[in-house]
Amino acid sequence: MKKTLFAFLIAPLLSLAQVPVAGLWRASLSTHGGELPIQFEINPGSKSGNLDIKLINGAEKSTLGESYFRSDSLVVPFDLYEAELVFQVTKTTEMKGYFVKKRNGKTAYRLPVSAQASSADRFLNLQPATVNVSGKWMADFYSDATNHSPGVGVFEQKGNKVTGTFLRTSGDYRFLQGNVSGDSLFLSYFDGSGVNMLRAKVSGAQFTGRFTSGLSGVRTVDGKLDPAAALPDLKKLSFLKPGFDRIDFKLPTTSGEQISLQDDRYKNKVIVIELMGSWCPNCLDESRYLSPFYKKYKEKGVEVLGIAFENSPDINIAGPKINNFQKKIGITYPLLFAGTAEDKTIEKVLPMLSKMNGYPTTFIIDKKGIVREIHTGFSGPGTGKYYADWISDFEHTIQSLLAEK
């Protein structure tokens, strides 16, 4: 009787939900930097009542879980990032709602969003392009006169459409996409974690713009066309303190197993250690590479470990997020829980490390346990040639260390 009554009561709620049409959609997210455009594609899901919604950012179509109806709302989940888009389907071709960002289960903020079925440009009301931004740009990001940091912009323009990214010392900005309108450059990116937008004026071989991120991040960006543009050596940004040539730790997996580099499993092995977080998009990119890399090199004498710095110090809260990250990527090497992503935690876990400059940070350790390389950040697939170069250099280093006696 109770089940019948429950079904009777929720049936009217389900009937209120219209199903959005399949195909391309464009959404507009209200941010402190202005209206940030999002594009996605809707297709039927694998389960009845679900939808397969893939975000489009440049060459990437991504999803982190099937979308579903919750009462009369359409929910697009980003479970790795504790976030979701929640839409009311007002028409089969229109939706409105919120992007909800959470932290440890509690809402951190939410931003209004509206969407329409459309195959239009990323940005609207465009003028014919009078500039071409294709090429490599040396960029300076700053919030004030004392807070400057470098970046390298790599863009490709076809007509008025632009794709590309910024390489940064802490990792790249993944797949930026947008348009040129007159002498203005507009780029955006959204994946449920990154909420980024650039609006810039281009004058000859220079541009000046405003880069906004997240809920309140704002930086000015000055760029200069430069075929030789490059970041500082990412292998020299983090290093061990004087007197140290190796690292050590003893940390738990989410199941409580304590793991140390002194364990027999790691003796006489080349070891890769990724300092990461399940909340970090660049860590997601590197882990997607390291997972098949480990399967390829495990029998050759390579071990991989992930050390996760999370948003919560409680393993009961952070553990399920780490497990979900591991499952979605198909990681078969251990992920260890280190605590929160704070300087004081890193200092406690790895007191021999001078400083951590970004997530991920990757250690390569030789068969004798000596740290041979520390690499800050990761150049992911959105960086094109830089991603291929990183893989080539990384695997060359691993093969060289495997050949050592």
Secondary structure, DSSP 8 states (H G I E B T S, - for coil): -HHHHHHHHHHHHHHH-----SEEEEEEEEETTEEEEEEEEEEE-SSTT-EEEEEEETTEEE-SS-BEEETTEEEEEEGGGTEEEEEEEEETTEEEEEEEEEETTEEEEEEEEEEEE----SS-S---------EEEEEEEESSTT-EEEEEEEEEEETTEEEEEEEETT-----EEEEEETTEEEEEEESSS-EEEEEEEEETTEEEEEEEETTTEEEEEEEEE-TT-----TTSSS-B-TT-S----EEEBTT--EEETTSGGGTT-EEEEEEE-TT-HHHHHHHHHHHHHHHHHGGGTEEEEEEEEES-S-HHHHHHHHHHHHHHHT--S-EEEEEESSHHHHHHH-TTBS---SS-EEEEE-TTS-EEEEEES---GGGTHHHHHHHHHHHHHHHHHHH--
